[in-house]
């Protein structure tokens, strides 16, 4: 009986992390070029053009786009009909360890023990992995989205009681203003609304993984995304804080039903928008999606 093997998971998860450090997704390139075309600030345009050239040079030379390689973070959707041989999490841990030993240029020791501040390449619950089940699928869908200091530091969450939309949007903008240029704009802003404390943060994180240009399917949320994107770009921070109209390439919002208390979580992906994805099928196929 075929299935998704330990060695395949080990290899693919390591490759996804490696690839995520060396190029930016196609939709991010399109968004940066679009921003360059409509940006009114000359310094900002120059910065956007430098970003595009830098990303292209890294991809062509197979170098890192940014020296902050972050830490490996995986979002895994497990099909209910997927079959495995071996321990999935252990395969990811071993794949990361093998990559650390072989990757060039070497990875800086960004993995940090939050209690002792000791730094290295391994640690409790590292790599960071979340699993969800998906009905009627015979594959696992793996997205790697490394989290670095600039974008990770400025995530925030607050719990409201029965907030209206203006209250929610004002909070999102307050988080953006406090972050300023620290998350390395133009950013993708992910917003999670409702559910519970932990679920809102999960929604926000996964919202950043949505391709740029893909709106939420519900009209009320799509309109909120449009209002927030316009408001964020009016803050004037601009690419890397140089001023201008291009503070964000997208604001992606998702929500879940909950109680009267409503968590609102906000997180960021930097301009590189690191995101690689693959599907592993029961029959041994590996499909690289992005």
N, C-alpha and C positions, 0 to 999 in steps of 0.2 A: 504494500500500500504506500503510495507516494504521500508526501507531506512537506511542510516547511521545515527545513533542517536547521539545526543549531549552527552549523558552519555558515549557512547562507545568511542567517540573521546577523551573525557576528561580522561577516564581511560587509554586508550592505549597510548596516548602521554605522560602521567605521567610515565607509566610503562617503555616506551622506554628510557626515560631519566634515570630512576632508574637503569635499566639493563646496560646501556652504561657505568655507573660508576664502575661496579663490574666485568667486564670481558673484554678481548680483542677479536676481531673477529677471527674466525677460520683461515682465510687466513693470518692474522697477526702472529698467532702462527707458522704456517707453514713457513712463511718468516723469522721469528726470528731463528727457528731451522736450516733453510737452511743457513742463514748467519753464524751461529755458526759452521756449517760444513765446510765452506770455508774460514773463517776468519783466517788470518795469525798472528794476534797480540794476544799474550797470555792474556794480560789484557782485551782486547776487548772481547775475548771468555768468560772469567770469567764474564764480565759485561752482556753479552747476556744471559748466563746461569742464572744469578741472576734475570734478567728481566723475563725469562720464569718461574722460580720458584715463583717469586713474583706474577705474573699473575695467576698462578695455585692456589696459596694459597688464593688470594683474591676471586677467583671464588668458591673455596671449602668452605670458611668461610662466603661468601656473604658479603665481605667488599669492600671498595673502593680500586681500583688499585692505585689511586693517590689522595692525599689530595686536589689538585686543581680540584674541580668538574666543574670548568668553568661556563659558562652560557648556558642555553638550546637554541639550534639552530635547527630548523626543515626545511627540504626541502620537500615540499608536491606537488605531481603530482596528479591533479584532473581529473578524467575521465569525458568526456563530457556527459556520460550517468549516472553518479553517482547522487544519490538523497540524500538530507540531511534533517534532522529535527533539527532545532535550529541553533544557530550561531557558526560557526566553530572556529573562532579565540577566541571567548569568552570561548569556551570549553577548548581550550589549556591553556588559562590564568588561568582558575579555576583549571584545573588539576595540573598545576605547583604549585599553591598556596596550594592545598591540600597536595601535596607531600612535600613541605617545612615544613608543619605543622606536618607531621607524619614520615618522613624518619629517619632511624637510620643507621649510625651515622648522626647527623644533618649536613645540608649544611652550609658551611661558607658563609658569605654575600659578594659574589663576584659581584653582580649586582651593577654597579657604574654609577652615574649620571656624564656625562663627563663635565658638566659645573660647578658643585659644589663639585665634588669628594665625595659626600655622597654615602655611601654603604649600601646595604640591599639585599632584595630578590625580589623586584619588581621595575618597572620603565617603562618609556615611551618605547613602542614597544617591551617590554619584555614579554614572550619569543620572540626571533627573528624568524620570519616565512616568507618563500618565497613560492609563489604558482605558478604553471604552469599548463596549460591545456594539456590533452592528449586525442587524438581522439579515438573513438570507444572502450572505456573502461567503465565498470560499477563499478569501485572501486576508492578509493583514496590510493595512495602509499605514506607512511610517512617515512622519514628517519630522525633520530635524531643524530646529530653530535655535541656534546657540544664543545665549543671553550674556551680553557684555555689560560693563559697568555703566557706560553712558546712558543706555536705554533702560537698564534694570533699576538704577538708583531712584528714578523719579516716578515709578508706579505708585498709585495711591488708591485707597478705598474708604468710603464713608457710608454709614447706614442712616437712612432717612425714614421718617414715618409718613406714609402716603404722600410722597412728593409729586408735584405736577411736572410737566415737561420743562417749563422754564427753569424750575429749581434744579432739575437734573442737568440741563445744558449749562447753567451757570457754574455748577460744580465742575463739570468737565473742563470748561474754560479756565477756571481757577487753578486746576491741576496743571494745565498747559502753561499758564502764565508763570507759575512757580517753577516749572521745569526750565522755562526759557530755552536757551540754545544748548543746554547740557546734554540732551539725548541725541545730539548730532543731526539736526534737521537738514533737509525735509524728512519728516517722520511719517510713519503710519501710526495713527492713534487707534487703539482698540478700546472699546467701551462695553462693559458687561453690566446689565441692569437686572435686578430682581433675583429670584431664587433664594439662596442662602449665602452667607458670608463667603464660603469657599467656592460656591458655584458661580457667583458673579465674577470672581477673579478668573476662573477657568474660562468663562465666556469671553472675557476681555482678551485673554491670551490668545484664544483660538480665533477671535475676530481679527487680530493682526495677521493671521495666516491666510486670510481670504485674499484672492488675487485683486490687485488694484484695478478699479473699473467695474468690479462686480458688486452691484448694489444689493442691499437686503431685499428679499422678495416682498415684504410687507410695506405698503405705501407710507404708513405712519413712520416707520423706521427709516426708510429711504429719505423721506423729507428731513428727518432729524439729522441724518448723515450729511445732507447737503448744507443745512444751516450751520452745523458745527464746522464743516470744512471751510466754509466761507469766513466764519468768525475766527477760526484758528489762524487763517492766512491774513486776517486783518491785524493780528497782534504785531506784525512787523519784524519778528525775530529773523526770519529769512534763513537761507541755507548756511549752516554753521555759524549762525548769529551775525551774519554780515548785513542784515537788513533786507527788506524786500517783501515780496508777495508769496514766497514759497516756503512757508514753515512746515506745511504738511502736504503730502501727495494724496492722502486719503484719511478719512475717519470712518471706521467700521464699527457698527453698533449691533449688539445682539441682546436678547432679553429672555428671561424665563419667568413664568408665573411664580408667585410666592405668597407670603403673608403680607400684612399691612406694613411690616418693616421692609424697606427696600434698599438692599445694598447697591451701591454704584461703584464699580471698579474701573480704573483708567490705567492703561499701560501703553508702552511705546515700542516700536521697532525703528531703529536708526535708518539713515538714508540707504545703507547697504541692504537692509530688509532681508537678512539672511534666512533662507527657507529652501530646503531641498526635500524631495518627497519620492517615495517608491512604493510599489505594491508587490507583495510576495504571494504567489499563488500555490495552491496545493500540488499542482502538477510540476512545480519546480521553476516556473517562469518568474522572472523579475522584470517589472515594468518601471522604468524611470519616468516619473510624471513631470518633475521640474527640478 
